[in-house]
Amino acid sequence: MTGSSLSRFFVYAGFEMNQKYIASVLCENRNRPEMHCNGKCYLMKKLKQAEEKEKRQEENNFKKGLHEIVAVYEKISFDPISSLLEKKKHQYIRFDLPDCSFEILHPPPAPTYLNLPV
């Protein structure tokens, strides 16, 4: 935003400082004094060029920012399945089941010292 106002300022300042030269040499209407152009056609052309340059620069800045965002995203994004396969490709994990017993479990016997009637 600041750059656009500064570029216009410099175009206007350059025009004001060199208006006599612009009106006598660079003006498209210098041979038609009845139009009272005094170089304003040249000023308008330069202002339009400055505006187009600013637009191109803004588009380039936007594209550059977009490319940077995409580059960062590509660095942090990954395919989880392929990354797991790559990591586990050469690693073997040993997993043993616990030994099984086929005995039938019974509750513990009642203590004999209680002498409970049955």
C-alpha positions in Angstrom: 0.0 0.0 0.0 2.8 2.4 0.9 4.8 1.5 -2.2 1.8 2.4 -4.5 1.5 5.9 -3.0 5.2 6.4 -3.1 5.5 5.5 -6.8 2.7 7.9 -7.6 4.4 10.6 -5.6 7.6 10.1 -7.5 5.8 10.2 -10.9 4.0 13.4 -9.9 7.2 14.9 -8.5 9.2 14.1 -11.6 6.4 15.6 -13.7 6.3 18.8 -11.7 10.1 19.2 -11.8 10.3 18.5 -15.5 7.0 19.8 -16.8 8.5 22.4 -19.2 10.7 19.8 -20.8 7.9 17.2 -20.9 5.5 19.7 -22.5 8.0 20.8 -25.1 9.6 17.5 -26.0 7.7 14.4 -24.8 4.1 15.5 -25.0 2.1 13.8 -27.7 0.0 17.0 -28.1 2.9 19.5 -28.2 1.9 20.4 -31.8 -1.6 21.3 -30.7 -1.4 24.1 -28.2 -5.2 24.7 -28.2 -5.6 21.5 -26.2 -3.6 23.0 -23.3 -2.2 19.5 -22.5 1.1 20.8 -21.2 2.4 17.2 -20.8 -0.6 15.8 -18.9 -0.9 13.1 -21.5 2.7 12.0 -20.6 1.8 12.1 -16.9 -1.3 10.0 -17.3 0.7 7.4 -19.4 3.4 7.2 -16.7 0.8 6.9 -13.9 -0.8 4.0 -15.8 2.6 2.3 -16.3 3.3 2.7 -12.5 -0.1 1.2 -11.7 0.4 -1.8 -14.0 3.9 -2.3 -12.5 2.4 -2.3 -9.0 -0.2 -4.8 -10.0 2.4 -7.1 -11.5 4.5 -6.8 -8.4 1.6 -7.6 -6.2 0.7 -10.7 -8.3 4.4 -11.8 -8.2 4.4 -11.3 -4.4 1.2 -13.3 -4.1 2.6 -16.1 -6.3 5.8 -16.1 -4.3 4.0 -16.4 -1.0 1.8 -19.1 -2.4 4.9 -21.1 -3.6 6.4 -20.7 -0.2 3.3 -22.0 1.5 3.2 -25.0 -0.9 6.8 -25.7 -0.3 6.3 -25.7 3.5 3.3 -27.9 3.2 5.2 -30.4 1.0 7.9 -30.5 3.7 5.5 -31.3 6.5 3.0 -33.5 4.7 3.6 -37.2 4.3 1.9 -40.4 3.4 1.5 -42.2 6.8 1.1 -45.7 5.3 4.3 -45.6 3.1 6.2 -44.0 6.0 5.2 -46.8 8.3 6.1 -49.4 5.8 9.5 -47.8 5.2 10.2 -47.8 9.0 8.9 -51.3 9.6 10.5 -52.8 6.5 13.6 -54.2 8.2 12.4 -54.4 11.8 11.1 -57.7 13.1 9.1 -57.6 16.3 9.0 -60.9 18.2 5.7 -61.5 19.8 5.2 -64.7 21.9 1.9 -65.7 23.4 2.1 -66.8 27.0 2.2 -70.5 27.8 -1.3 -71.9 28.0 -2.5 -74.4 30.7 -5.4 -76.7 29.9 -6.2 -77.5 33.6 -9.7 -76.6 34.8 -9.5 -74.1 37.6 -11.3 -74.9 40.9 -11.9 -72.7 43.8 -9.6 -73.2 46.7 -10.7 -75.7 49.4 -12.3 -74.4 52.5 -10.0 -74.3 55.5 -10.4 -77.3 57.8 -9.8 -75.5 61.1 -13.1 -73.7 61.0 -15.2 -76.9 61.5 -18.2 -75.6 59.8 -21.2 -77.8 59.5 -22.0 -78.9 56.1 
